Amino acid sequence: MGGASFLFALVMLFAAQGAGSNQTDSAFHVGELEIVNVTDSGFALAWYSANPTRTYDKGRPLPVPADTVVRYGTSPDPSTWTTVTLPGSTAYHYVEIEGLTPDTPYWVEASSNGIRAVNVSFGKKTVRSPVQLRTLSRPAGERVARLVIANDTHVGESISGEAVRGWPPGFRVDPANPYWRNSTTDLVEEATEAAADALIVNGDLTAEARPAEIDELFDILDGFAGPVLVNRGNHDRAHAGPDWESCSPVPASPEYHDCLTDRLGLPAGSPVNWVRDIGPVVLVGIQSSNLLTGYGEISADTAAFLDAALAGTPGKPALVFLHHPATWQSVHNWVVWPGFMLPPVDLARLQGVLAAHDNVTAVFSGHTHRNYRSASPTVDGVLFQEIGAAKEHMSGYGILDVYEDGLVYRFQKLDCADCLVWAERTRHQYFGLYGHVVQGTLSDRAFTYFFDAA
C-alpha cells in the first residue's frame, strides 16, 4: 500500500474525534490490550504499560517497564486459574500460551504491577481483562502443510504513516536500526522456528523497488532454508529515473526499469506469476498491479495464467495469492481512490476465473495493511483473507496450517524486542486511529475453516 490518500487522512481526522482513549488520571496505566490470536492449543496477548500523564513522540503516553503476568483457566473462578509470569520488566508486553485444549472456553487475565490490562476500542467500547475466549477447533484429518504468509515488508522505506507528503507527521526510520530490517529479519527467523514448508511474501516487498532495496530484501529472505515465493505489489513496479537505470529496461517502455524481475531471473517487464506444489496443495501467485503505474490490475495474460494453473491441478486444493484484495466486500468497506483497489472489470475477471474452478480453497491478499476476512457471493465456498502488514502495527504475518479437511489460520505478531516497540509506536499513526482501523476482529485474525462446510 502507498501512503494513504488525502481523503483517507481527512476521514481519519474526523473519526479520531470519536475514538476512545486509554488515558486516565493515574500515573500508571496498563492498556492497549490485544487478543492477538487464538489457536487450537493456545492464545497470544499483547499490551502496553505507560504513564498517561506524561507524553512524548506525537503525544504517545510515556512507556513504563513493569512485570508481565497472565492468569487463565476454564472456570470463571480465579482461584482455579494458572498463573504465568515472564522474567524481567518491559513496557511492551507479549505472551504466548500453549498446551491448551481445542474448542474450549478460557477466562484470561493480563496484568502488570497488579493492574489489569484494558483496551478502549473504536466507539469507546471498553475491553477489560479478564476476557473470555475459546480455543479453535482442530480438523480431524492430518496436517499436510504449514505456510507462513506475509506482505507489506516495505524494505527501504524512510517514513511510515504519512497520508500525503509531510502530513500528517509520520514516524521516521532510524537509519542505524530501520524498522523494516528488524521486521523482515524476524519474519524469516520465525518462519524457520515454525518449521514452515514455504514462506510467501505477498507484495509490497520494498519501498520503491530500488536495486539496493531489492538486494537487501532477498539477502534477508535467503536466510529461510525452504521455498520463498514472492509477489509483485504496487510499490514493486518498474520505475523511471536514475535510481533504477542499472536495472533492465522494460521493452515496451524503455524509460522504465524493472529491478524485481532482474533479481527473479525473469525477462524485464514480465508479470510475476508462479505455481508451486507443496505436498498435496498447489500454491498459485499472480500479479495484481500494473507494471508502470502500480494501479490495481488483473491483465488478460495473468487471468489466463491463473485459469491454466487451476485447470492443471483438478481435485488438488489450491491456494491463490495476490497483493490486492479480491472481493467486492473488501473494496466497498475500504477508503478507495482511483487505482488503489482492483477496478470493477478486473475484479470481475478475477472472480470469474476463481468461480470456474472448484479446487480453489482460499485467496490471500495484503495491500490494505489490515486483518480482514471476507467472502464473495459469486465464488462460493472460498475464503478471502487480507493479512496485516509486517512493517507496522500490528506488525506480523499469517500462519496457515493446511489439513486434509480444513484450514487453521492465525495472525502472528512479530515478537523481536524492536518489532514490539515499533508495532506499539505505529499504532498511533493517522492521529492515533491506525490501530482501530487495521487490527480487525479476533475472527479476522484466527479461525478454523472446514472444507466440508464450504
CORJONOR-V946754 format. One record per residue. RES is the residue in one small letter. PHI is phi in whole degrees, -180 to 180 (999 if undefined). PSI is psi in degrees with one decimal (NA if undefined). NEAR is the number of other ideal C-beta (glycine too) atoms within 8 Angstrom. Layout:
res=RES phi=PHI psi=PSI near=NEAR
res=RES phi=PHI psi=PSI near=NEAR
This chain:
res=m phi=999 psi=142.2 near=11
res=g phi=-83 psi=-175.2 near=7
res=g phi=-59 psi=145.6 near=7
res=a phi=-63 psi=152.4 near=11
res=s phi=-72 psi=167.7 near=11
res=f phi=-59 psi=-39.4 near=7
res=l phi=-62 psi=-43.8 near=8
res=f phi=-58 psi=-44.6 near=12
res=a phi=-64 psi=-40.5 near=14
res=l phi=-64 psi=-41.5 near=8
res=v phi=-60 psi=-44.8 near=9
res=m phi=-66 psi=-38.9 near=15
res=l phi=-63 psi=-42.3 near=10
res=f phi=-65 psi=-46.1 near=7
res=a phi=-68 psi=-29.7 near=10
res=a phi=-62 psi=-23.6 near=11
res=q phi=-66 psi=-22.0 near=6
res=g phi=-106 psi=5.9 near=7
res=a phi=-79 psi=145.5 near=12
res=g phi=-73 psi=161.0 near=10
res=s phi=-126 psi=145.0 near=5
res=n phi=-92 psi=5.7 near=12
res=q phi=-71 psi=143.8 near=6
res=t phi=-136 psi=176.8 near=6
res=d phi=-81 psi=-13.0 near=3
res=s phi=-73 psi=151.7 near=7
res=a phi=-83 psi=-2.4 near=6
res=f phi=-138 psi=124.1 near=11
res=h phi=-136 psi=140.4 near=13
res=v phi=-117 psi=105.2 near=16
res=g phi=-138 psi=-164.9 near=13
res=e phi=56 psi=38.1 near=12
res=l phi=-65 psi=125.9 near=15
res=e phi=-121 psi=127.7 near=10
res=i phi=-86 psi=95.2 near=12
res=v phi=-63 psi=-45.9 near=14
res=n phi=-161 psi=168.1 near=13
res=v phi=-127 psi=154.3 near=12
res=t phi=-128 psi=-174.5 near=12
res=d phi=-78 psi=-3.1 near=10
res=s phi=-140 psi=12.4 near=9
res=g phi=177 psi=-161.5 near=11
res=f phi=-159 psi=167.4 near=15
res=a phi=-133 psi=137.9 near=13
res=l phi=-125 psi=151.4 near=16
res=a phi=-141 psi=146.5 near=15
res=w phi=-158 psi=177.0 near=14
res=y phi=-137 psi=130.1 near=12
res=s phi=-107 psi=135.0 near=17
res=a phi=-157 psi=169.0 near=13
res=n phi=-108 psi=101.4 near=10
res=p phi=-74 psi=-8.8 near=12
res=t phi=-83 psi=-8.3 near=6
res=r phi=-128 psi=131.4 near=8
res=t phi=-126 psi=162.0 near=8
res=y phi=-157 psi=171.6 near=5
res=d phi=51 psi=68.1 near=6
res=k phi=65 psi=37.1 near=6
res=g phi=86 psi=8.6 near=6
res=r phi=-73 psi=142.4 near=10
res=p phi=-65 psi=143.0 near=11
res=l phi=-67 psi=126.9 near=9
res=p phi=-66 psi=141.9 near=9
res=v phi=-130 psi=113.2 near=9
res=p phi=-61 psi=141.5 near=7
res=a phi=-156 psi=174.5 near=13
res=d phi=-77 psi=166.0 near=8
res=t phi=-124 psi=111.0 near=10
res=v phi=-130 psi=131.3 near=11
res=v phi=-126 psi=132.9 near=13
res=r phi=-123 psi=140.1 near=13
res=y phi=-154 psi=158.6 near=11
res=g phi=-175 psi=168.5 near=11
res=t phi=-88 psi=-3.1 near=8
res=s phi=-115 psi=149.6 near=7
res=p phi=-73 psi=-4.3 near=4
res=d phi=-82 psi=109.4 near=7
res=p phi=-60 psi=-22.9 near=10
res=s phi=-68 psi=-13.9 near=4
res=t phi=-99 psi=-0.6 near=7
res=w phi=-80 psi=152.2 near=12
res=t phi=-86 psi=139.6 near=6
res=t phi=-112 psi=130.6 near=7
res=v phi=-122 psi=124.3 near=10
res=t phi=-121 psi=121.4 near=7
res=l phi=-80 psi=149.5 near=9
res=p phi=-71 psi=153.0 near=3
res=g phi=80 psi=-176.9 near=4
res=s phi=-127 psi=146.2 near=5
res=t phi=-157 psi=158.8 near=9
res=a phi=-93 psi=-13.5 near=10
res=y phi=-113 psi=91.0 near=11
res=h phi=-92 psi=134.5 near=16
res=y phi=-148 psi=127.6 near=11
res=v phi=-136 psi=133.4 near=12
res=e phi=-114 psi=129.1 near=8
res=i phi=-112 psi=129.8 near=12
res=e phi=-125 psi=173.8 near=7
res=g phi=85 psi=17.0 near=5
res=l phi=-91 psi=173.9 near=11
res=t phi=-91 psi=135.1 near=7
res=p phi=-62 psi=153.1 near=10
res=d phi=51 psi=48.7 near=9
res=t phi=-134 psi=135.2 near=9
res=p phi=-76 psi=143.7 near=7
res=y phi=-135 psi=143.3 near=13
res=w phi=-95 psi=134.1 near=14
res=v phi=-134 psi=133.0 near=15
res=e phi=-128 psi=131.5 near=13
res=a phi=-116 psi=138.9 near=15
res=s phi=-153 psi=159.9 near=13
res=s phi=-141 psi=133.0 near=14
res=n phi=51 psi=36.4 near=9
res=g phi=80 psi=0.6 near=4
res=i phi=-103 psi=124.9 near=10
res=r phi=-74 psi=141.1 near=10
res=a phi=-74 psi=145.6 near=15
res=v phi=-134 psi=167.9 near=12
res=n phi=-146 psi=144.5 near=13
res=v phi=-114 psi=110.2 near=11
res=s phi=-87 psi=174.5 near=10
res=f phi=-56 psi=132.5 near=9
res=g phi=92 psi=6.5 near=7
res=k phi=66 psi=32.5 near=8
res=k phi=-90 psi=117.0 near=8
res=t phi=-85 psi=130.1 near=9
res=v phi=-107 psi=116.6 near=10
res=r phi=-120 psi=131.1 near=8
res=s phi=-69 psi=138.1 near=12
res=p phi=-81 psi=153.7 near=10
res=v phi=-118 psi=161.9 near=11
res=q phi=-112 psi=136.2 near=8
res=l phi=-140 psi=169.3 near=11
res=r phi=-130 psi=129.5 near=9
res=t phi=-66 psi=155.5 near=15
res=l phi=-74 psi=153.9 near=13
res=s phi=-72 psi=152.9 near=7
res=r phi=-112 psi=129.9 near=9
res=p phi=-57 psi=151.7 near=12
res=a phi=-77 psi=-26.2 near=4
res=g phi=-77 psi=-179.8 near=8
res=e phi=-78 psi=147.4 near=5
res=r phi=-77 psi=130.5 near=8
res=v phi=-112 psi=-14.2 near=9
res=a phi=-164 psi=150.5 near=12
res=r phi=-128 psi=127.5 near=12
res=l phi=-120 psi=140.5 near=16
res=v phi=-106 psi=126.0 near=16
res=i phi=-123 psi=120.2 near=13
res=a phi=-129 psi=165.4 near=14
res=n phi=-158 psi=163.9 near=17
res=d phi=58 psi=57.6 near=15
res=t phi=-81 psi=-30.3 near=16
res=h phi=52 psi=45.0 near=14
res=v phi=-60 psi=130.0 near=14
res=g phi=97 psi=-2.8 near=12
res=e phi=-64 psi=144.8 near=11
res=s phi=-105 psi=-18.8 near=6
res=i phi=-153 psi=143.5 near=9
res=s phi=-119 psi=135.5 near=13
res=g phi=97 psi=15.7 near=12
res=e phi=-87 psi=141.7 near=13
res=a phi=-89 psi=-51.8 near=12
res=v phi=-129 psi=169.8 near=9
res=r phi=-55 psi=114.3 near=5
res=g phi=86 psi=-1.6 near=5
res=w phi=-150 psi=135.2 near=8
res=p phi=-68 psi=167.9 near=11
res=p phi=-58 psi=124.6 near=7
res=g phi=-94 psi=-173.5 near=9
res=f phi=-107 psi=116.6 near=9
res=r phi=-82 psi=149.5 near=6
res=v phi=-71 psi=145.9 near=10
res=d phi=-87 psi=110.7 near=7
res=p phi=-58 psi=-27.6 near=5
res=a phi=-83 psi=-15.0 near=4
res=n phi=-151 psi=64.9 near=8
res=p phi=-65 psi=136.2 near=10
res=y phi=-59 psi=-37.6 near=14
res=w phi=-70 psi=-27.4 near=14
res=r phi=-71 psi=-42.2 near=11
res=n phi=-61 psi=-47.4 near=13
res=s phi=-69 psi=-40.4 near=16
res=t phi=-70 psi=-38.6 near=15
res=t phi=-64 psi=-44.2 near=11
res=d phi=-67 psi=-33.6 near=12
res=l phi=-57 psi=-47.9 near=15
res=v phi=-64 psi=-42.0 near=13
res=e phi=-64 psi=-41.0 near=10
res=e phi=-73 psi=-34.3 near=13
res=a phi=-63 psi=-37.3 near=13
res=t phi=-67 psi=-46.0 near=11
res=e phi=-63 psi=-32.2 near=6
res=a phi=-78 psi=-3.9 near=9
res=a phi=55 psi=45.1 near=6
res=a phi=-68 psi=143.6 near=13
res=d phi=-79 psi=-19.1 near=10
res=a phi=-162 psi=152.1 near=14
res=l phi=-116 psi=120.4 near=16
res=i phi=-110 psi=127.5 near=16
res=v phi=-115 psi=108.9 near=13
res=n phi=-98 psi=54.6 near=17
res=g phi=96 psi=162.0 near=19
res=d phi=50 psi=55.1 near=15
res=l phi=-67 psi=-34.0 near=16
res=t phi=-131 psi=173.1 near=15
res=a phi=-71 psi=-52.2 near=12
res=e phi=-148 psi=25.5 near=9
res=a phi=58 psi=34.0 near=15
res=r phi=-72 psi=153.9 near=13
res=p phi=-55 psi=-42.9 near=10
res=a phi=-66 psi=-34.2 near=7
res=e phi=-68 psi=-45.2 near=13
res=i phi=-60 psi=-45.3 near=15
res=d phi=-63 psi=-45.4 near=9
res=e phi=-66 psi=-41.3 near=11
res=l phi=-54 psi=-52.8 near=13
res=f phi=-74 psi=-26.9 near=9
res=d phi=-61 psi=-38.9 near=7
res=i phi=-73 psi=-47.4 near=12
res=l phi=-64 psi=-27.6 near=13
res=d phi=-64 psi=-12.3 near=7
res=g phi=-74 psi=-10.8 near=8
res=f phi=-89 psi=127.8 near=11
res=a phi=-77 psi=-23.5 near=3
res=g phi=-90 psi=-169.9 near=9
res=p phi=-64 psi=135.1 near=8
res=v phi=-117 psi=121.6 near=11
res=l phi=-120 psi=127.1 near=13
res=v phi=-123 psi=149.5 near=13
res=n phi=-115 psi=156.3 near=16
res=r phi=-83 psi=130.8 near=13
res=g phi=-105 psi=178.4 near=16
res=n phi=-62 psi=-32.2 near=14
res=h phi=-71 psi=-19.6 near=14
res=d phi=-97 psi=18.7 near=11
res=r phi=-69 psi=170.2 near=13
res=a phi=-70 psi=148.2 near=15
res=h phi=-129 psi=157.6 near=12
res=a phi=-112 psi=141.7 near=7
res=g phi=134 psi=167.3 near=6
res=p phi=-64 psi=-27.0 near=4
res=d phi=-65 psi=-20.5 near=8
res=w phi=-115 psi=2.4 near=15
res=e phi=-68 psi=-15.1 near=7
res=s phi=-78 psi=-9.1 near=6
res=c phi=-96 psi=165.0 near=11
res=s phi=-68 psi=137.8 near=8
res=p phi=-73 psi=148.7 near=11
res=v phi=-75 psi=123.6 near=14
res=p phi=-54 psi=-42.1 near=7
res=a phi=-80 psi=-16.5 near=5
res=s phi=-144 psi=75.8 near=10
res=p phi=-65 psi=-12.1 near=7
res=e phi=-74 psi=-14.6 near=5
res=y phi=-98 psi=144.5 near=14
res=h phi=-127 psi=136.4 near=14
res=d phi=-111 psi=95.8 near=14
res=c phi=-78 psi=-28.2 near=15
res=l phi=-67 psi=-47.1 near=12
res=t phi=-66 psi=-30.1 near=14
res=d phi=-58 psi=-47.6 near=11
res=r phi=-69 psi=-32.4 near=9
res=l phi=-84 psi=-5.8 near=8
res=g phi=76 psi=26.9 near=5
res=l phi=-107 psi=158.6 near=7
res=p phi=-61 psi=141.3 near=5
res=a phi=-57 psi=133.3 near=14
res=g phi=85 psi=-2.7 near=12
res=s phi=-78 psi=150.7 near=7
res=p phi=-67 psi=147.6 near=11
res=v phi=-93 psi=89.0 near=13
res=n phi=-124 psi=141.5 near=9
res=w phi=-154 psi=159.9 near=7
res=v phi=-133 psi=138.1 near=9
res=r phi=-147 psi=130.3 near=10
res=d phi=-87 psi=129.4 near=8
res=i phi=-123 psi=98.8 near=11
res=g phi=61 psi=-131.8 near=7
res=p phi=-87 psi=12.7 near=6
res=v phi=-115 psi=141.9 near=13
res=v phi=-109 psi=133.3 near=14
res=l phi=-108 psi=132.3 near=15
res=v phi=-127 psi=122.7 near=13
res=g phi=-110 psi=136.6 near=16
res=i phi=-134 psi=153.0 near=14
res=q phi=-84 psi=134.1 near=12
res=s phi=-122 psi=21.3 near=15
res=s phi=-136 psi=151.9 near=16
res=n phi=-68 psi=138.0 near=9
res=l phi=-60 psi=-37.6 near=11
res=l phi=-98 psi=-36.2 near=9
res=t phi=-97 psi=-25.0 near=8
res=g phi=81 psi=-3.5 near=11
res=y phi=-65 psi=152.7 near=10
res=g phi=-58 psi=134.9 near=14
res=e phi=-163 psi=133.6 near=10
res=i phi=-115 psi=100.3 near=12
res=s phi=-71 psi=162.2 near=8
res=a phi=-60 psi=-38.6 near=6
res=d phi=-66 psi=-40.3 near=7
res=t phi=-69 psi=-39.7 near=13
res=a phi=-61 psi=-40.6 near=13
res=a phi=-66 psi=-39.5 near=8
res=f phi=-60 psi=-48.6 near=11
res=l phi=-61 psi=-42.9 near=15
res=d phi=-60 psi=-44.7 near=11
res=a phi=-67 psi=-39.9 near=8
res=a phi=-63 psi=-42.7 near=12
res=l phi=-72 psi=-37.3 near=15
res=a phi=-67 psi=-27.6 near=8
res=g phi=-79 psi=-3.8 near=7
res=t phi=-133 psi=54.0 near=11
res=p phi=-63 psi=136.8 near=6
res=g phi=80 psi=-5.3 near=4
res=k phi=-101 psi=124.5 near=9
res=p phi=-55 psi=131.8 near=10
res=a phi=-119 psi=134.6 near=15
res=l phi=-114 psi=130.9 near=15
res=v phi=-112 psi=139.0 near=14
res=f phi=-128 psi=129.7 near=15
res=l phi=-152 psi=157.4 near=16
res=h phi=-72 psi=-40.6 near=16
res=h phi=-86 psi=145.0 near=11
res=p phi=-58 psi=151.8 near=15
res=a phi=-123 psi=20.9 near=15
res=t phi=-131 psi=154.7 near=12
res=w phi=-62 psi=-36.5 near=7
res=q phi=-57 psi=-44.1 near=10
res=s phi=-65 psi=-42.3 near=16
res=v phi=-63 psi=-42.9 near=12
res=h phi=-80 psi=-15.2 near=6
res=n phi=-112 psi=25.2 near=5
res=w phi=-128 psi=152.1 near=10
res=v phi=-69 psi=121.2 near=8
res=v phi=-124 psi=137.9 near=6
res=w phi=-131 psi=162.4 near=8
res=p phi=-51 psi=126.9 near=4
res=g phi=94 psi=-16.8 near=7
res=f phi=-72 psi=-49.7 near=10
res=m phi=-98 psi=174.9 near=11
res=l phi=-68 psi=132.9 near=13
res=p phi=-65 psi=158.9 near=8
res=p phi=-54 psi=-42.8 near=5
res=v phi=-64 psi=-43.1 near=6
res=d phi=-70 psi=-39.5 near=11
res=l phi=-64 psi=-42.1 near=15
res=a phi=-64 psi=-39.1 near=8
res=r phi=-61 psi=-45.4 near=11
res=l phi=-63 psi=-49.2 near=15
res=q phi=-66 psi=-30.9 near=13
res=g phi=-62 psi=-41.4 near=10
res=v phi=-67 psi=-45.8 near=12
res=l phi=-60 psi=-41.5 near=16
res=a phi=-68 psi=-21.6 near=9
res=a phi=-80 psi=-4.7 near=7
res=h phi=-130 psi=118.5 near=11
res=d phi=-83 psi=1.9 near=3
res=n phi=-93 psi=-2.0 near=12
res=v phi=-73 psi=124.7 near=12
res=t phi=-104 psi=-44.4 near=11
res=a phi=-155 psi=154.0 near=13
res=v phi=-128 psi=129.3 near=14
res=f phi=-118 psi=137.7 near=16
res=s phi=-138 psi=171.1 near=19
res=g phi=-130 psi=-126.3 near=16
res=h phi=79 psi=-50.5 near=15
res=t phi=-81 psi=-12.4 near=12
res=h phi=67 psi=15.3 near=10
res=r phi=-114 psi=162.8 near=11
res=n phi=-96 psi=118.1 near=13
res=y phi=-156 psi=129.3 near=11
res=r phi=-110 psi=130.0 near=12
res=s phi=-136 psi=-179.4 near=11
res=a phi=-145 psi=165.9 near=9
res=s phi=-129 psi=128.5 near=13
res=p phi=-69 psi=-15.9 near=5
res=t phi=-97 psi=-7.6 near=7
res=v phi=-128 psi=81.5 near=10
res=d phi=-65 psi=141.1 near=7
res=g phi=73 psi=17.9 near=4
res=v phi=-116 psi=132.3 near=13
res=l phi=-84 psi=134.3 near=11
res=f phi=-120 psi=122.0 near=16
res=q phi=-130 psi=123.8 near=13
res=e phi=-95 psi=138.3 near=16
res=i phi=-115 psi=135.2 near=14
res=g phi=-60 psi=159.6 near=14
res=a phi=-70 psi=147.3 near=14
res=a phi=-76 psi=-30.0 near=13
res=k phi=-88 psi=-10.3 near=13
res=e phi=-155 psi=173.9 near=14
res=h phi=-44 psi=129.7 near=15
res=m phi=-82 psi=-2.0 near=14
res=s phi=59 psi=82.7 near=16
res=g phi=-168 psi=-155.0 near=12
res=y phi=-162 psi=171.8 near=15
res=g phi=-102 psi=142.8 near=15
res=i phi=-113 psi=122.1 near=13
res=l phi=-116 psi=115.7 near=14
res=d phi=-98 psi=120.8 near=10
res=v phi=-100 psi=121.0 near=12
res=y phi=-108 psi=169.2 near=12
res=e phi=-61 psi=-29.1 near=7
res=d phi=-124 psi=14.9 near=9
res=g phi=173 psi=-178.0 near=12
res=l phi=-124 psi=141.9 near=14
res=v phi=-121 psi=120.1 near=15
res=y phi=-121 psi=144.4 near=13
res=r phi=-149 psi=146.4 near=11
res=f phi=-85 psi=131.4 near=16
res=q phi=-116 psi=128.2 near=12
res=k phi=-80 psi=135.0 near=15
res=l phi=-66 psi=129.0 near=15
res=d phi=-112 psi=13.8 near=9
res=c phi=-65 psi=151.9 near=11
res=a phi=-57 psi=-46.6 near=6
res=d phi=-66 psi=-32.6 near=9
res=c phi=-66 psi=-42.2 near=15
res=l phi=-65 psi=-39.7 near=15
res=v phi=-63 psi=-46.9 near=9
res=w phi=-67 psi=-38.3 near=13
res=a phi=-61 psi=-41.7 near=16
res=e phi=-70 psi=-39.8 near=11
res=r phi=-62 psi=-46.0 near=11
res=t phi=-81 psi=-5.8 near=14
res=r phi=-55 psi=-29.8 near=11
res=h phi=-92 psi=10.8 near=10
res=q phi=-63 psi=159.0 near=12
res=y phi=54 psi=59.2 near=14
res=f phi=62 psi=30.2 near=7
res=g phi=83 psi=4.4 near=9
res=l phi=-97 psi=-10.0 near=12
res=y phi=-58 psi=-43.5 near=15
res=g phi=-60 psi=-36.9 near=11
res=h phi=-67 psi=-27.8 near=9
res=v phi=-82 psi=-40.5 near=9
res=v phi=-101 psi=-16.1 near=14
res=q phi=-65 psi=-38.4 near=13
res=g phi=73 psi=-174.3 near=10
res=t phi=-93 psi=168.2 near=6
res=l phi=-60 psi=-35.9 near=9
res=s phi=-71 psi=-16.7 near=7
res=d phi=-79 psi=-22.5 near=9
res=r phi=-105 psi=-10.8 near=12
res=a phi=-160 psi=128.2 near=11
res=f phi=-168 psi=162.1 near=8
res=t phi=-110 psi=135.5 near=12
res=y phi=-125 psi=112.2 near=12
res=f phi=-91 psi=131.6 near=9
res=f phi=-61 psi=-40.1 near=10
res=d phi=-73 psi=-9.4 near=6
res=a phi=-93 psi=-6.9 near=5
res=a phi=-76 psi=NA near=10
